[in-house]
Amino acid sequence: MKKKKVLLIIGAGIEQVYAYQLAKKMGLIVIGLDINPNAPSLPLADHYISASTRNISESVKCAVSFNEKIKINGVMTLANDVPLTVAKVSRALGLPSLQIKSAEIVSDKLKMKECFEANGVPTAPFKKIYSYKDIDTLIKLWGYPIVIKPNDGRGARGVLRITKEIDKQWAFNHSINSSENNWVLAEKYIEGMQLSTESIIYEENCYTASISHRNYDLINIYSPFIIENGGVLPADLKEEEFNLIEQTIKKAANALGLVNGTIKGDFILTKDGPIVIECALRLSGGYLCTDQIPLARGVDLVKQTIKLSLGQKLNLKDLIPQDIHKMGIRYFFPKPGKITSIRGFNELDQYDWITKKKLSVKVGDLVYSPQNHTQRVGFVHTIGKTFFEAEQRAIFATKRVIIDTI
């Protein structure tokens, strides 16, 4: 009887559940690593390692110790911004993974931007700043608006769009309070279509499963916070635009030293071509890779990532996207206050074109004006035959849900 392979998944949160389920279906023995013993994915695991995913040395030590008892064959993560943990655990166990240097670069936004600049990857002008007074200097150079962000931030925490109305001293203090550094990163704000890309680099070729159009129609309402309000995938792009973006993804991957693995990109498509804001060498959260892309494009990036982590060959047919559905996504944004009633959410089940919905609040909870993406209270996913239909269905669905607050 063939011995089962053993997969270590870094993180066991709610968005990792699919990876655990899929690994089990693939006949793998699954180990979950998470500091929370009650993490949602752990009931699906065969073994548990108690360690913080963000404590790299602890994760390495615990994984090496476990490996002495049960040999681990692959290490991966999903919807968890810990590429350096994955890389160092894999290296310690002698397993295939992205290069440590690559993981170090994408874990540091300034290093990433410098890497792009040095290798001719188009990116927004940027500057390391130590004071709110530096913002005035950059405004004279770039004009309004500019963006400031923590170099080590996640989930849009501390990311601000500075316009004339914004108190620069307050903005700088807010951003730096979301960082462990004594400085923040400033970027010139670039106008254009906001896009999110999901790709696999395999045997020196780039396979892009999806390019999503990101919606920011609430940017002025929640200013200076930059809050995404969903979008549509795939984006409505011309073939030459898609190809140019994919070429830029490949160029960014080469600059980062990615040989085989996943790459997520935040892009802006301008009249002069695509601009890379930043990249991550991991699979996206937001149920993008577990639900949206498989349903709309027919590519299971989680499965391909598991296979890569085990050193297995990929079937190129599994990497080519299909035009199955257009998918719309919108988030719920109730007025700040205490929730007194929620109406219409369960009634959404009557629509067969709603593929997933989630609400993370209940009556009695306090909700606040969102300052980052972790503070959005829920979402709805819809499918349609066209970009417009998918988008309008998502908008319709969110309007059907009434969240009253006082």
TIGUDO-726825 format. One record per residue: x, y, z of N, C-alpha, C in turn. Coordinates in steps of 0.001 Angstrom, whole numbers, padded with zeros to 6 digits, always signed. Layout:
BEGIN
XYZXYZXYZ/...
//
This chain:
BEGIN
+000850-001204+000000+000000+000000+000000+000882+001250+000000/+000563+002194-000875+001358+003401-000996+001218+004271+000244/+002365+004726+000751+002349+005551+001950+001801+006933+001646/+000935+007438+002517+000328+008748+002326+001349+009865+002538/+001255+010886+001702+002073+012082+001872+001513+012918+003017/+002406+013689+003641+002030+014513+004791+002184+015991+004439/+001111+016750+004602+001100+018173+004270+000948+019013+005527/+001835+019985+005689+001739+020948+006786+001131+022240+006237/+000001+022658+006817-000647+023906+006421-000403+024949+007502/+000230+026047+007118+000529+027134+008050-000721+028000+008189/-001350+027932+009358-002586+028668+009604-003791+027755+009537/-004771+028012+010403-005964+027158+010451-007230+027986+010644/-007233+029182+010057-008394+030064+010161-009547+029614+009289/-010605+030401+009277-011815+030044+008548-011564+029943+007044/-010696+030798+006527-010442+030770+005085-009477+029658+004679/-008878+028978+005639-008019+027832+005330-008811+026513+005292/-010070+026533+005701-010862+025303+005778-010832+024530+004463/-010990+025234+003341-011026+024564+002047-009735+023793+001777/-008593+024368+002148-007317+023690+001915-007251+022382+002705/-007744+022392+003922-007758+021180+004740-008696+020133+004122/-009875+020574+003704-010828+019649+003092-010262+019049+001812/-009671+019893+000992-009129+019440-000283-007960+018477-000088/-007074+018805+000850-005920+017939+001125-006381+016548+001556/-007415+016508+002370-007952+015213+002806-008526+014447+001613/-009236+015152+000713-009778+014516-000479-008670+013990-001379/-007519+014654-001350-006366+014222-002153-005620+013064-001503/-006114+012597-000361-005513+011449+000304-004291+011778+001134/-004183+013027+001567-003020+013459+002337-003293+013406+003834/-002233+013212+004588-002283+013402+006035-002012+014882+006289/-002862+015518+007059-002796+016977+007205-002411+017380+008626/-001423+018277+008696-000999+018877+009959-001382+020351+009923/-002032+020828+010964-002372+022234+011060-001481+022936+012069/-000927+024082+011670-000098+024875+012576-000801+026195+012844/-001107+026452+014103-001792+027686+014489-001636+027866+015994/-001606+029103+016443-001478+029371+017871-002802+029160+018599/-003903+029211+017837-005232+029066+018419-005681+027603+018377/-005789+026931+019511-006192+025513+019506-007629+025306+019053/-008420+026393+019023-009807+026313+018586-010011+026868+017177/-008928+027004+016431-009029+027532+015069-009967+026662+014233/-010781+027276+013347-011844+026559+012639-011405+025367+011794/-010188+025397+011266-009747+024319+010385-009226+023093+011132/-008872+023251+012385-008181+022176+013104-008981+020886+013271/-010326+020933+013384-011055+019661+013444-010846+018785+012214/-010406+019389+011116-010164+018645+009880-008744+018089+009807/-007885+018510+010723-006475+018097+010693-006279+016755+011384/-005270+016019+010920-004886+014765+011572-003968+015025+012760/-003205+016115+012683-002262+016473+013743-002253+017988+013906/-001834+018440+015069-001835+019872+015387-000484+020286+015952/+000036+021386+015423+001242+022011+015963+000844+023370+016520/+001114+023592+017791+000790+024859+018432+001955+025830+018267/+001768+026817+017400+002792+027836+017167+002143+029008+016451/+002702+030194+016643+002212+031374+015950+002747+031389+014525/+001856+031583+013561+002287+031611+012164+003219+032784+011879/+003146+033827+012714+003985+035006+012495+005288+034954+013297/+005410+033951+014162+006653+033741+014894+007454+032698+014116/+008342+033174+013259+009028+032290+012315+009895+031269+013029/+010693+031714+013993+011605+030793+014679+010835+029724+015445/+009714+030117+016065+008893+029152+016794+008288+028129+015831/+007782+028599+014686+007188+027695+013700+008221+026711+013169/+009418+027206+012886+010491+026338+012380+010857+025284+013419/+011059+025722+014644+011448+024807+015722+010404+023707+015927/+009136+024098+015963+008055+023125+016199+007890+022170+015017/+008033+022690+013796+007897+021847+012611+009038+020836+012524/+010252+021282+012819+011409+020380+012798+011250+019286+013844/+010767+019668+015022+010553+018690+016090+009493+017668+015676/+008407+018138+015069+007343+017231+014623+007863+016303+013521/+008688+016845+012644+009212+016091+011513+010064+014897+011952/+010610+014974+013157+011405+013852+013681+010521+012647+013996/+009232+012916+014225+008292+011829+014530+007528+011400+013284/+007050+012358+012529+006314+012070+011299+006891+012957+010196/+007411+012348+009150+008069+013109+008095+007065+013932+007301/+007349+015222+007193+006508+016157+006443+006998+016217+004998/+006066+016170+004045+006425+016164+002623+006163+017487+001916/+005383+018373+002525+005087+019642+001882+004576+020663+002881/+004817+021940+002578+004385+023045+003442+003712+024103+002569/+002542+024577+002983+001844+025614+002216+000981+026451+003138/+000430+027528+002579-000544+028339+003299-001563+028874+002313/-002578+029513+002833-003654+030075+002025-004262+031234+002795/-004456+032366+002110-005115+033527+002725-004426+033939+004026/-003119+033796+004052-002345+034093+005260-001027+034719+004811/-000786+035955+005208+000367+036702+004698+001643+036336+005462/+002051+035081+005313+003237+034594+006030+004184+033851+005083/+004553+034450+003950+005426+033745+003004+006787+033391+003592/+007296+034246+004498+008607+033978+005073+008554+032792+006026/+007448+032648+006746+007289+031471+007608+007276+030202+006766/+006502+030217+005689+006420+029054+004797+007792+028738+004210/+008489+029760+003752+009796+029552+003119+010821+028985+004103/+010865+029518+005307+011877+029073+006267+011564+027700+006852/+010282+027414+007064+009919+026068+007523+010275+025053+006439/+009944+025376+005192+010249+024474+004078+011748+024251+003951/+012512+025325+004051+013977+025209+003950+014526+024331+005066/+014033+024521+006286+014513+023734+007426+014215+022250+007250/+013129+021954+006516+012742+020560+006306+013264+020003+004981/+013964+020844+004216+014515+020405+002940+013461+020167+001881/+012400+020979+001898+011267+020788+000990+011181+021923-000030/+010516+021677-001173+010385+022727-002199+009537+023887-001704/+009953+025096-002040+009204+026290-001665+009805+027477-002388/+009233+028654-002184+009834+029854-002729+011137+030146-001989/+011999+030896-002644+013282+031242-002042+013088+032154-000830/+013937+031964+000179+013849+032810+001376+014052+034277+001003/+014989+034544+000103+015238+035926-000304+013986+036539-000931/+013278+035762-001741+012046+036252-002368+011004+036578-001308/+010866+035686-000333+009902+035900+000748+010272+037119+001587/+011556+037335+001798+012010+038505+002565+011673+039792+001829/+011815+039792+000521+011522+040999-000264+010040+041349-000182/+009160+040360-000383+007722+040671-000387+007180+040920+001005/+007965+040586+002035+007545+040871+003411+007911+042287+003827/+008555+043018+002930+009015+044378+003198+008648+045223+001983/+007621+046063+002108+007109+046810+000963+008167+047710+000329/+009030+048309+001145+010073+049172+000599+011062+048365-000242/+011503+047219+000286+012414+046358-000481+011777+045912-001794/+010481+045638-001723+009766+045206-002924+009760+046310-003980/+009434+047522-003548+009400+048637-004495+010788+048909-005072/+011805+048823-004233+013180+049025-004701+013579+047938-005695/+013129+046723-005432+013398+045607-006335+012739+045846-007688/+011499+046286-007676+010791+046575-008924+011500+047689-009696/+011842+048750-008988+012497+049890-009624+013822+049480-010263/+014596+048656-009546+015916+048224-010031+015817+047303-011241/+014676+046621-011383+014525+045645-012465+013559+046093-013559/+013236+047372-013566+012421+047914-014638+010968+047506-014610/+010471+047109-013432+009053+046777-013300+008303+048075-013001/+007327+048455-013806+006640+049740-013583+005915+049768-012242/+006232+050769-011429+005603+050911-010120+005449+052384-009796/+004586+052700-008852+004339+054098-008495+005563+054678-007790/+005867+055966-008012+006941+056612-007267+006716+056470-005771/+007795+056276-005013+007668+055989-003587+008789+056666-002812/+008578+056778-001497+009585+057412-000636+009361+056977+000805/+010434+056708+001505+010406+056410+002933+010334+057738+003690/+009342+057890+004591+009213+059170+005297+009160+058948+006808/+009686+059931+007543+009806+059844+008994+008941+060857+009735/+008311+061779+008997+007555+062849+009645+006426+063306+008746/+005394+063873+009356+004296+064423+008564+004782+065576+007696/+005886+066198+008096+006429+067294+007293+006947+066797+005945/+007371+065519+005909+007834+064948+004647+006700+064837+003640/+005458+064754+004135+004302+064670+003245+004190+065953+002423/+004419+067111+003074+004368+068387+002353+005395+068429+001234/+006580+067915+001507+007643+067893+000498+007222+067061-000706/+006606+065905-000441+006197+065022-001525+005008+065586-002300/+004137+066306-001626+003003+066924-002317+003495+067966-003314/+004529+068689-002945+005122+069661-003872+005720+068953-005084/+006217+067740-004851+006850+066974-005926+005834+066239-006782/+004854+065585-006136+003908+064719-006839+002525+065330-007015/+002156+066264-006146+000796+066783-006131-000125+065877-005337/-001358+066329-005123-002367+065524-004429-003004+064553-005412/-003555+063436-004896-003345+062897-003549-002094+062025-003505/-001662+061687-002283-000609+060690-002118-001124+059642-001130/-000497+058502-001139-000872+057400-000252+000258+057141+000725/-000089+056960+002000+000912+056529+002977+000448+055211+003586/+001408+054368+003932+001069+053042+004448+002208+052509+005312/+001891+051663+006295+002943+050993+007056+003707+050049+006137/+005005+050012+006284+005817+049126+005465+005526+047660+005745/+005052+047376+006948+004818+045994+007378+003327+045729+007597/+002459+046506+006955+001022+046408+007197+000345+045298+006421/-000869+044943+006877-001701+043932+006219-003161+044379+006278/-003946+043931+005286-005382+044188+005305-005754+045656+005227/-004889+046465+004617-005103+047915+004458-005066+048671+005787/-004531+048054+006835-004397+048758+008119-003406+049907+007973/-003826+051093+008360-002934+052248+008332-002689+052828+006958/-003431+052355+005944-003270+052873+004583-004213+054060+004396/-003656+055206+004026-004442+056437+003923-004169+057147+002608/-005213+057753+002074-005102+058572+000858-005190+060030+001292/-004085+060740+001132-003985+062115+001625-004448+063097+000555/-005523+063815+000874-006012+064896+000023-005864+066219+000786/-006260+067324+000171-006085+068643+000782-006795+068767+002122/-007920+068034+002291-008735+068184+003493-008172+067419+004696/-007205+066557+004490-006737+065657+005544-005626+066282+006365/-005737+066178+007680-004708+066649+008598-003496+065722+008466/-002405+066243+007964-001237+065404+007655-000572+064849+008915/-000559+065634+009974+000050+065143+011214-000761+063983+011785/-002090+064143+011788-002950+063051+012257-002745+061812+011386/-002697+062014+010068-002571+060899+009133-001268+060137+009347/-000182+060874+009487+001108+060210+009700+001089+059417+011004/+000560+060020+012064+000512+059317+013360-000361+058067+013286/-001478+058171+012578-002367+057010+012445-001659+055878+011717/-000975+056219+010649-000310+055188+009845+000834+054539+010603/+001634+055358+011266+002803+054814+011961+002388+054000+013195/+001218+054293+013743+000722+053503+014885+000305+052096+014477/+000184+051870+013162-000142+050536+012655+001120+049778+012240/+002274+050329+012590+003545+049749+012161+004472+049516+013345/+005416+048622+013154+006453+048413+014160+007696+049245+013859/+007662+050002+012749+008786+050847+012363+008580+052290+012839/+009621+053079+012705+009513+054504+013040+009395+055344+011774/+008929+054750+010718+008734+055429+009438+007609+054719+008674/+007085+055404+007658+006071+054802+006800+006470+055009+005341/+005778+054303+004482+006054+054388+003051+005028+055300+002399/+005501+056232+001587+004624+057127+000841+004719+056784-000642/+003573+056871-001331+003525+056585-002761+002691+057644-003473/+003046+057931-004683+002213+058790-005503+000932+058038-005857/-000204+058686-005721-001476+058053-006064-001630+058054-007575/-001884+056874-008122-001994+056714-009569-003451+056488-009948/-003940+057285-010880-005303+057117-011364-005367+055993-012388/-006469+055238-012371-006643+054183-013354-007528+053081-012809/-007712+052037-013608-008526+050900-013212-007757+050048-012205/-008370+049811-011044-007738+049010-009995-008006+047534-010265/-006941+046737-010252-007038+045327-010600-006314+044460-009581/-006795+043233-009442-006136+042239-008607-005879+041010-009462/-004662+040490-009432-004311+039349-010279-003932+038138-009434/-004241+036952-009959-003878+035689-009315-003228+034797-010363/-001964+034466-010145-001212+033717-011148-000342+032653-010508/+000065+031703-011344+001069+030713-010962+002230+030825-011938/+003426+030883-011397+004626+030778-012208+005053+029317-012158/+005125+028686-013318+005471+027266-013359+006358+027003-014568/+007526+026455-014298+008506+026148-015337+008750+027351-016243/+008939+028502-015602+009311+029767-016243+008185+030390-017076/+006981+029874-016942+005841+030459-017639+004839+031004-016626/+004072+032003-017043+003074+032630-016181+001684+032204-016622/+000917+031678-015678-000455+031263-015944-001366+032071-015014/-002114+033000-015590-002975+033884-014806-004394+033351-014792/-004825+032924-013619-006167+032347-013475-007236+033410-013547/-006927+034602-013002-007956+035639-012965-007352+037020-012787/-007972+037985-013433-007715+039401-013167-009059+040005-012766/-009137+040493-011553-010385+041031-011016-010383+042553-011077/-011543+043102-011391-011735+044547-011341-012171+044917-009926/-011415+045764-009254-011693+046130-007871-012479+047440-007824/-013535+047444-007025-014417+048596-006944-014084+049462-005732/-013880+050744-005979-013581+051696-004902-014524+052892-004958/-015816+052628-005193-016752+053746-005316-017071+054418-003984/-016564+053862-002873-016771+054480-001560-015537+055240-001070/-014586+055439-001958-013303+056011-001536-013455+057403-000935/-014391+058197-001439-014592+059540-000882-015424+059505+000393/-016344+058542+000482-017189+058426+001673-016351+058074+002899/-015399+057156+002736-014598+056707+003872-013211+057344+003910/-013003+058364+003099-011722+059070+003077-011321+059508+004489/-010027+059385+004823-008886+059039+003974-008595+057541+003875/-009478+056707+004458-009253+055262+004404-009639+054732+003022/-008857+053798+002528-009060+053254+001190-009729+051895+001335/-011052+051897+001197-011841+050693+001454-012403+050152+000143/-012019+048929-000188-012541+048277-001391-013972+047804-001142/-014831+047996-002154-016227+047603-002027-016570+046483-003016/-015674+045504-003127-015948+044374-004004-015391+044566-005389/-016097+044041-006381-015622+044128-007753-016267+043068-008613/-015634+042791-009752-016116+041771-010682-014920+041022-011246/-015084+039704-011389-014059+038933-012085-014719+038032-013111/-014057+037855-014274-012836+038548-014663-013122+039994-015053/-012097+040816-014978-012231+042212-015366-012532+042309-016864/-013208+043366-017237-013577+043589-018641-012392+044219-019362/-011491+043364-019831-010250+043827-020456-010167+043387-021909/-009496+044188-022710-009165+043775-024070-008044+042731-023995/-007953+041909-025014-006947+040838-025028-005538+041405-024876/-005278+042515-025545-003930+043090-025462-003640+043640-024065/-004675+044130-023365-004499+044603-021997-004182+043444-021065/-004943+042343-021219-004686+041144-020417-003260+040660-020637/-002845+040568-021887-001504+040072-022197-000418+040974-021625/-000635+042283-021695+000356+043221-021176+000473+043101-019652/-000663+042923-018984-000642+042745-017532+000068+041450-017178/-000214+040370-017908+000438+039095-017618+001944+039180-017845/+002354+039896-018868+003793+040099-019097+004437+040846-017932/+003700+041800-017380+004213+042571-016244+004268+041708-014987/+003274+040813-014804+003311+039874-013681+004569+039016-013773/+004850+038509-014969+006032+037665-015177+007303+038450-014881/+007344+039689-015293+008508+040535-015047+008693+040773-013554/+007588+041003-012840+007650+041192-011386+008109+039911-010704/+007597+038763-011162+007995+037478-010585+009483+037229-010784/+009988+037545-011971+011423+037387-012240+012246+038281-011327/+011786+039513-011146+012510+040445-010274+012555+039930-008840/+011476+039304-008403+011394+038784-007035+012096+037435-006874/+012507+036825-007981+013193+035543-007912+012274+034355-007767/+011012+034512-008193+010056+033411-008093+010248+032462-009276/+010537+031206-008971+010757+030189-010001+009485+029375-010226/+008967+028805-009155+007703+028071-009188+006880+028506-007990/+005655+028922-008211+004817+029318-007083+003756+030310-007476/+002966+030710-006499+001851+031627-006737+002283+033072-006519/+001668+033954-007272+001929+035383-007116+000618+036145-007261/+000327+036970-006260-000855+037833-006253-000398+039259-006506/-001060+039962-007398-000640+041321-007720-001739+042344-007546/-001379+043522-007056-002274+044686-007037-001779+045628-008126/-002615+045861-009128-002231+046639-010299-003155+047832-010491/-002642+048808-011220-003475+049877-011745-003216+049937-013243/-004289+049853-014018-004148+049958-015467-004357+051417-015860/-003292+052060-016287-003335+053463-016699-003370+053541-018222/-003511+054751-018730-003519+054943-020185-002171+054595-020799/-001130+054563-019960+000213+054234-020439+000606+052786-020164/-000344+052016-019594-000035+050619-019316-000185+050287-017840/+000096+049037-017459-000088+048606-016074+001027+049076-015141/+000627+049403-013923+001540+049796-012852+001351+048801-011702/+002450+048264-011178+002378+047348-010045+002428+048149-008745/+001418+047990-007907+001453+048607-006592+002254+047720-005644/+001877+046459-005552+002651+045502-004774+002242+044090-005164/+003039+043126-004745+002759+041715-005004+002913+040925-003715/+002277+039774-003689+002421+038841-002574+002647+037455-003158/+003572+036719-002577+003868+035375-003071+003059+034363-002257/+001763+034443-002425+000821+033581-001696-000521+033660-002394/-001447+032825-001938-002814+032866-002438-003624+033909-001668/-004525+034575-002363-005345+035621-001750-006368+035062-000777/-006801+035955+000117-007932+035666+000981-009206+036161+000322/-010210+036418+001146-011488+036884+000627-012230+035828-000172/-011908+034564+000062-012529+033443-000633-012326+033521-002144/-011308+034261-002567-011056+034423-003996-010577+033120-004633/-009588+032488-003994-008999+031274-004575-009770+030012-004231/-010564+030048-003170-011314+028866-002751-012696+028793-003393/-013306+029945-003700-014676+029970-004195-014819+030692-005533/-014343+031927-005584-014638+032762-006743-013962+032271-008019/-012649+032081-007965-011920+031692-009181-012303+030291-009662/-012396+029274-008779-012828+027963-009277-014197+028005-009954/-015123+028786-009391-016475+028838-009936-016532+029630-011237/-015836+030750-011277-015909+031621-012448-014927+031231-013544/-013755+030694-013151-012690+030462-014120-012260+029000-014239/-012728+028145-013312-012442+026726-013420-011035+026321-013055/-010298+027182-012368-008927+026879-011952-008877+026791-010430/-008373+025672-009923-008250+025489-008471-006802+025754-008064/-006519+027007-007713-005164+027398-007350-004705+026750-006053/-005647+026425-005177-005280+025785-003914-004719+024387-004195/-005378+023651-005054-004910+022315-005412-003539+022371-006067/-003341+023330-006955-002045+023452-007633-000942+023828-006650/-001279+024652-005666-000294+025048-004651+000081+023863-003772/-000894+023046-003420-000609+021830-002648+000336+020925-003427/+000056+020745-004717+000899+019876-005546+002318+020435-005661/+002434+021742-005834+003760+022366-005900+004541+022149-004610/+003845+022289-003480+004516+022139-002183+005037+020720-001973/+004386+019753-002627+004800+018352-002515+005811+017966-003587/+006165+018939-004439+007135+018658-005500+006556+017886-006656/+005219+017913-006818+004571+017164-007882+004455+017993-009161/+004378+017302-010277+004212+017957-011571+002788+018481-011708/+002636+019608-012372+001314+020155-012641+000889+019817-014055/-000408+019613-014228-000978+019428-015559-001325+020806-016101/-000713+021180-017207-000903+022528-017736-002363+022826-018062/-003149+021806-018379-004569+022019-018651-005302+022562-017423/-004792+022211-016239-005432+022663-015001-005137+024130-014697/-004228+024734-015454-003830+026119-015207-004480+027109-016164/-005165+026591-017183-005757+027459-018203-007181+027831-017807/-007460+029111-017619-008809+029522-017186-009852+029368-018286/-011076+029128-017855-012224+029047-018760-013182+030195-018428/-013956+030592-019399-014931+031663-019184-016273+031035-018815/-016404+030608-017532-017599+029894-017078-018681+030878-016632/-018314+031781-015741-019247+032789-015225-018501+034114-015063/-019252+035179-014994-018757+036429-014430-019225+036435-012980/-018399+036935-012100-018755+036933-010679-018666+038333-010098/-019741+038748-009417-019770+040037-008745-019617+039873-007243/-018950+040811-006617-018739+040807-005170-019071+042197-004641/-019841+042252-003561-020074+043514-002865-020113+043239-001360/-019719+044249-000598-019676+044163+000858-020819+044954+001477/-021153+044599+002718-022168+045327+003475-021491+046418+004301/-022074+047619+004285-021545+048746+005055-022672+049430+005824/-023069+048887+006983-024126+049522+007773-023650+050837+008377/-024605+051688+008749-024249+052927+009436-023651+052580+010800/-022647+053318+011239-022055+053046+012553-023085+053144+013667/-022929+052298+014658-023846+052296+015797-024093+050889+016298/-025091+050764+017135-025477+049464+017678-026566+048861+016788/-026361+047624+016364-027321+046980+015465-028602+046628+016220/-029720+047105+015700-031026+046831+016328-031824+045777+015559/-031559+045640+014274-032246+044603+013490-031485+044336+012196/-031657+043114+011700-031084+042719+010407-032216+042080+009604/-032518+042646+008459-033633+042158+007644-033170+041838+006229/-033640+040733+005713-033414+040409+004307-032242+039498+004012/-031402+039215+005004-030213+038412+004731-030578+036971+004385/-031395+036346+005211-031787+034958+004945-032601+034834+003667/-033336+035890+003337-034159+035868+002135-033334+035829+000846/-032047+036129+000945-031186+036065-000243-031062+034646-000790/-031390+033654+000039-031279+032259-000393-032213+031917-001552/-033185+032761-001814-034130+032482-002904-033504+032686-004279/-032378+033373-004334-031754+033678-005617-030653+032658-005918/-030836+031870-006979-029853+030836-007284-028561+031399-007870/-028562+032676-008201-027343+033296-008719-026480+033895-007600/-026918+033754-006356-026065+034101-005212-025343+032827-004786/-024025+032838-004886-023243+031621-004640-022655+031555-003231/-022511+032682-002591-021984+032697-001221-022374+034010-000565/-022706+033934+000714-022994+035151+001472-022508+034944+002894/-022122+036038+003503-021625+035939+004877-021893+037246+005603/-022299+037128+006861-022502+038293+007717-021859+037977+009057/-020916+038790+009472-020139+038495+010682-020613+039282+011896/-021793+039933+011790-022338+040691+012919-023759+040197+013215/-024239+040555+014388-025597+040169+014806-026232+041329+015571/-027515+041187+015845-028225+042218+016612-027545+042398+017973/-027309+043665+018323-026635+043980+019583-025178+044342+019410/-024593+043961+018280-023186+044289+018031-023023+045768+017694/-021849+046295+018006-021486+047655+017603-020704+047594+016301/-021062+048462+015378-020304+048552+014135-019771+049973+013999/-018623+050063+013347-017935+051344+013214-017689+051655+011742/-017402+052892+011465-017009+053261+010112-015685+052554+009806/-015601+051769+008734-014407+050947+008500-013161+051771+008216/-012073+051357+008834-010781+051991+008610-009807+051061+007886/-010192+049773+007750-009391+048818+006994-010293+047660+006587/-009758+046749+005811-010594+045687+005245-011030+044645+006268/-010367+044566+007386-010772+043600+008409-012074+044019+009093/-012493+045276+008909-013677+045795+009594-014936+045781+008723/-014845+045192+007530-016055+044994+006733-016874+043879+007381/-018198+044005+007379-019027+043103+008196-019621+041931+007422/-019423+041865+006122-019975+040751+005370-019960+041037+003885/-020390+040027+003095-020320+040156+001646-021347+039252+000994/-021490+039439-000311-022304+038551-001129-021576+038330-002455/-021599+037076-002946-021029+036720-004241-022173+036361-005191/-022123+036872-006396-023152+036572-007381-022512+036166-008704/-023243+035393-009501-022766+035054-010838-023720+035629-011870/-023192+035849-013070-023991+036355-014172-023355+035982-015493/-024083+036227-016570-023559+035909-017896-022633+036998-018410/-022842+038213-017914-022025+039349-018353-021448+040074-017145/-020450+040895-017389-019851+041731-016345-020933+042560-015677/-021762+043198-016486-022799+044086-015960-023809+043314-015117/-024249+042150-015594-025249+041377-014865-024706+040927-013509/-023481+040418-013486-022890+039964-012225-022760+041119-011236/-022329+042276-011732-022153+043443-010869-023493+043937-010342/-024476+044052-011206-025780+044568-010791-026486+043620-009818/-026296+042333-009989-026871+041377-009047-026251+041527-007657/-024949+041753-007614-024278+041939-006320-024770+043209-005640/-024926+044269-006409-025431+045533-005857-026864+045352-005354/-027696+044690-006159-029083+044427-005778-029147+043636-004471/-028317+042596-004359-028346+041732-003177-027982+042489-001912/-026965+043331-001979-026565+044067-000778-027631+045080-000375/-028350+045624-001348-029407+046582-001031-030632+045905-000409/-030773+044604-000644-031902+043867-000076-031722+043607+001418/-030508+043752+001897-030216+043494+003313-030200+044832+004059/-031080+044964+005025-031192+046190+005815-030645+045935+007212/-029580+046628+007548-028992+046521+008902-029259+047843+009625/-030190+047820+010553-030556+049038+011285-029638+049229+012497/-029241+050462+012719-028393+050794+013864-028907+052053+014547/-028542+052194+015821-028875+053431+016548-027593+053980+017190/
//
